[in-house]
Amino acid sequence: MGKSVYVNTKPTVISVRVTDEQMEEVKRLMEKMKMSASDIMREAFFQFADKVERAGRLDAIRTAAMKYGEARRRA
């Protein structure tokens, strides 16, 4: 028989400290959105990651546009 391989199926836990005001906002969102605190934090993470990704793409577009403009001015 083959050797059994352990696969961790539990998600990783990240602990975050928040102020009382931030926790009140999380609670407000939990009630409004009918979501758990974990679901809200996951959604916030994905929105933040998407924003960073889009900002990186915009920076690349700006850089390319500046290079294009410089090349046209030289020509």
TORMAR-389471 format. One line per 3 residues: number of its first residue (from 0); their letters; for each residue x, z, y of C-alpha. Coordinates in steps of 0.2 Angstrom, whole numbers, plus 5000, padded with zeros to 4 digits. Layout:
N
NUM> A> X,Z,Y; ...;
//
This chain:
75
0> MGK> 5000,5000,5000; 5006,4997,5018; 5010,5010,5030;
3> SVY> 4996,5016,5041; 4998,5013,5060; 4991,5024,5073;
6> VNT> 4983,5016,5087; 4978,5026,5102; 4960,5021,5106;
9> KPT> 4957,5034,5120; 4959,5028,5138; 4972,5036,5149;
12> VIS> 4967,5050,5160; 4972,5050,5178; 4969,5066,5188;
15> VRV> 4966,5064,5207; 4965,5078,5220; 4952,5075,5234;
18> TDE> 4947,5085,5249; 4930,5093,5249; 4924,5079,5261;
21> QME> 4930,5066,5249; 4921,5075,5235; 4905,5075,5244;
24> EVK> 4906,5057,5247; 4909,5054,5228; 4894,5065,5225;
27> RLM> 4884,5055,5237; 4889,5038,5229; 4886,5045,5212;
30> EKM> 4868,5049,5217; 4865,5033,5226; 4873,5021,5214;
33> KMS> 4868,5031,5198; 4886,5031,5192; 4898,5044,5185;
36> ASD> 4912,5050,5196; 4924,5041,5184; 4914,5024,5186;
39> IMR> 4915,5026,5205; 4934,5029,5204; 4936,5014,5192;
42> EAF> 4926,5003,5204; 4936,5009,5219; 4952,5005,5210;
45> FQF> 4947,4988,5205; 4941,4984,5223; 4958,4991,5230;
48> ADK> 4968,4981,5217; 4958,4965,5222; 4961,4968,5240;
51> VER> 4979,4970,5237; 4979,4954,5227; 4970,4944,5240;
54> AGR> 4982,4951,5254; 4997,4945,5244; 4989,4927,5242;
57> LDA> 4985,4927,5260; 5003,4932,5264; 5009,4917,5253;
60> IRT> 4997,4905,5262; 5003,4911,5279; 5022,4909,5274;
63> AAM> 5019,4892,5267; 5009,4887,5283; 5023,4893,5294;
66> KYG> 5036,4884,5284; 5025,4868,5285; 5023,4870,5304;
69> EAR> 5042,4873,5306; 5046,4857,5296; 5033,4847,5306;
72> RRA> 5041,4853,5322; 5058,4847,5316; 5052,4830,5311;
//
